[in-house]
Amino acid sequence: METLAAILTRRSIREYTPQALPDELVQKLLTAAMQAPSAGNQQPWHFVIVTERQQLDALEDVLPFGKMLKTAQLGIVVCADLKLEKHRGFWVQDCSNATMNILLAAHALGLGAVWVSIHPLEERVIGAKQILGLPEQIVPLCVVPVGYPVRPPQPPEKRFTASRLHFNHW
Ligand SMILES: Cc1cc2nc3c(=O)[nH]c(=O)nc-3n(C[C@H](O)[C@H](O)[C@H](O)COP(=O)(O)O)c2cc1C
């Protein structure tokens, strides 16, 4: 899929078929994630690939807006290792870029995915860390459930808003 078309047609997909995901597609998602730009190229990310139904259900229990984990084939938990930061505080932008790459790559590959928040909600961070056994310095940003979409994504509404543009001065 052409890049601009992927950006303009991507949707959050929250219902998935039971069809298993080929390993090669998962590998492509993770390759896309790690190709993201990061501050000073620090690449502070780690990814926990959750495939066990018990773990997916446990995550769903601590993520109130993560019901779609129930039907997802897997969840990719995007995490930061605070000890890998060369530029303090930029891990959120870096890991967000990696997440966005996963969402776009999933769409380009005919898969469905959605960003489910963890950080900065303390209770969710604590719950996810406990379930996944994350070390102290690892912070989970979000989980991205992935699967084959039940139905083709609806085209999004056009979001371009001219009144949000400011040329040279507000
Ligand atoms: C930072 C962030 C957090 C989000 N958290 C959730 C979430 O916890 N659960 C959920 O179902 N969707 C979540 N979303 C998806 C948004 O609801 C979705 O992107 C938005 O409604 C626009 O729809 P679209 O992705 O189909 O264009 C999140 C998106 C972002 C960028």
The ligand as a Tripos MOL2 file, in Angstrom:
@<TRIPOS>MOLECULE
LIG
   31    33     1     0     0
SMALL
NO_CHARGES

@<TRIPOS>ATOM
      1 C1         -2.6840    7.8980   22.8110 C.3       1 LIG1
      2 C2         -3.8720    7.0930   22.3590 C.ar      1 LIG1
      3 C3         -4.5550    6.3240   23.2820 C.ar      1 LIG1
      4 C4         -5.6340    5.5330   22.8760 C.ar      1 LIG1
      5 N1         -6.2230    4.6940   23.8010 N.ar      1 LIG1
      6 C5         -7.2290    3.8880   23.3880 C.ar      1 LIG1
      7 C6         -7.7840    2.9240   24.2820 C.ar      1 LIG1
      8 O1         -7.3510    2.7730   25.4320 O.2       1 LIG1
      9 N2         -8.7960    2.1420   23.8280 N.ar      1 LIG1
     10 C7         -9.2870    2.2510   22.5500 C.ar      1 LIG1
     11 O2        -10.2030    1.5030   22.2040 O.2       1 LIG1
     12 N3         -8.7590    3.1370   21.6730 N.ar      1 LIG1
     13 C8         -7.7450    3.9500   22.0550 C.ar      1 LIG1
     14 N4         -7.1640    4.8070   21.1510 N.ar      1 LIG1
     15 C9         -7.6640    4.8840   19.7670 C.3       1 LIG1
     16 C10        -8.4770    6.1570   19.5240 C.3       1 LIG1
     17 O3         -9.7280    6.0490   20.1640 O.3       1 LIG1
     18 C11        -8.6340    6.3460   18.0100 C.3       1 LIG1
     19 O4         -7.3620    6.4900   17.4050 O.3       1 LIG1
     20 C12        -9.4670    7.5760   17.6670 C.3       1 LIG1
     21 O5        -10.8070    7.4110   18.1080 O.3       1 LIG1
     22 C13        -9.4960    7.8760   16.1590 C.3       1 LIG1
     23 O6        -10.0000    6.7680   15.4420 O.3       1 LIG1
     24 P1         -9.1190    6.0330   14.3120 P.3       1 LIG1
     25 O7         -7.8900    5.4650   14.9700 O.co2     1 LIG1
     26 O8        -10.0330    4.9660   13.7560 O.co2     1 LIG1
     27 O9         -8.7520    7.0540   13.2770 O.co2     1 LIG1
     28 C14        -6.0760    5.5750   21.5300 C.ar      1 LIG1
     29 C15        -5.3760    6.3630   20.6000 C.ar      1 LIG1
     30 C16        -4.2830    7.0850   21.0000 C.ar      1 LIG1
     31 C17        -3.5010    7.8780   19.9610 C.3       1 LIG1
@<TRIPOS>BOND
     1     1     2 1
     2     2     3 ar
     3     2    30 ar
     4     3     4 ar
     5     4     5 ar
     6     4    28 ar
     7     5     6 ar
     8     6     7 ar
     9     6    13 1
    10     7     8 2
    11     7     9 ar
    12     9    10 ar
    13    10    11 2
    14    10    12 ar
    15    12    13 ar
    16    13    14 ar
    17    14    15 1
    18    14    28 ar
    19    15    16 1
    20    16    17 1
    21    16    18 1
    22    18    19 1
    23    18    20 1
    24    20    21 1
    25    20    22 1
    26    22    23 1
    27    23    24 1
    28    24    25 2
    29    24    26 1
    30    24    27 1
    31    28    29 ar
    32    29    30 ar
    33    30    31 1
@<TRIPOS>SUBSTRUCTURE
     1 LIG1         1 GROUP 0 **** ****
